[in-house]
Structure formats: C-alpha cells, structure tokens
Amino acid sequence: MGLPKLENRMHSVNMLQAKSTLSRLVDAIERGQEREIVIARNGRPAAKLVPMETSPSGKRIGVAKGKFDVPDSIDTHNAEVARMFLGEQP
C-alpha cells in the first residue's frame, strides 16, 4: 500500500495508511504539498495533520533595550499594587 497521490488540497487517509506512511505524510506537509491531512478511523474524520506555525526567529529578549528610561522609583508602589491584586483594602 503506497502513499496516496498528494496534491495541494485537503487530503484524507485512513488510520492504517497514516500509520504506515506517517513520515511521508509529514514530509508532504513540511514541503507544502499538503496544507492539511485528515486521518480517518472507520471512515470518519478523527484527527488532522497540519504544519506547525512558525514564529519569527531572531533575538527577542532585550529588544527594547535603550528605547526608554526606567525611573529609579519604578518599585515605589509594588506593595500597593500587590494589595490591589489580592483584593485587600489599604
């Protein structure tokens, strides 16, 4: 049982096909040959194989460094803010 012909559309495979051809199905998703593959059990859709969303790579921590000045008094109201979050009265 070979891999069903893959085209750029939603494709459905049964559970046995998915088990025996999983790495080829994942390759098809990764290469963009398929945008999603539905895996069926007993003729009924049971799961969907889709590409992972990729987030932009690159430096994220410290991206605002040097963009603004933090005042020395930034922690002045921490206790008051904590009480508000806890629903406590002053």
N, C-alpha and C positions, 0 to 999 in steps of 0.2 A: 504494500500500500504506500504509494509515493505521496509527496506533498501536493495538495491540490494547487491548481494554477492560481497564482496570486496576481491580482490586479489592484489598481489604486481605487479601491472601494471597500465598503464593509464586507467582510468575508466571514463565513460561518464554518466551523469544523466540529465534528463530534468529539467526544471525550477521548476515544481510542486514538483518533488521528492526532489530537493535541498532545497526548502522552508520547506518541512515537515520533512526532516531528516538532517538538517544542522548540529546540534550538533553531530550526529553520524558520519557524513562525516568528520567533523573537528577532532573528536576523532581518526578516521581511519588514517588521515594524521599525527596527533601527535604521534600515536603509530608506524608509519612506515608501516602500512598495505597497504597504497597507497602512491605513490610518487607525484601524481597529479590527480586531478579530474576535468574533463571538464564539465562545465554546459552549456547545450544547450537550445536554445529558438527556438521553431518551427523546431526542428531537426538540427539546425545549431549551431556550437560552438559559445558561446557568452562570456564565462569567464573561468578562470582556478583557481582552488583552489590548492595551493601549500604550503608546510611548509615554515615558516619564517626562514631566515638564522639567525643563532645564532652567535653572536660574542663571542670570548673567554671572560669569566668573570674574574674578578680579578682587582687588582689595576692598573690603567693606569696613573693617574696624578702623576707626580713626579718619574716616573720610571728611569729617567736619573740622579736623584739627586746624587751628589757625583761622577759622572762619568767623569766630566770635570770641568775646572775652567772658569768662566766668567770674562773677563778682566774688570777692572774699566772703561775703555774707550769704553765700548760697545755702548753707546749712542752718541758718538762723531759725527758721520756722519748722524744722523737721519734727520736733515734739508735737507742735500744734497740728501739723498735717497728719501725723500718726494717730492722734486722738480722734480727728475727724473721720479717718478711715475705720476706726474701731467703733465709731458712733458714740464716743464719750463726750460729755459736756465739759467745757473749760472750767 
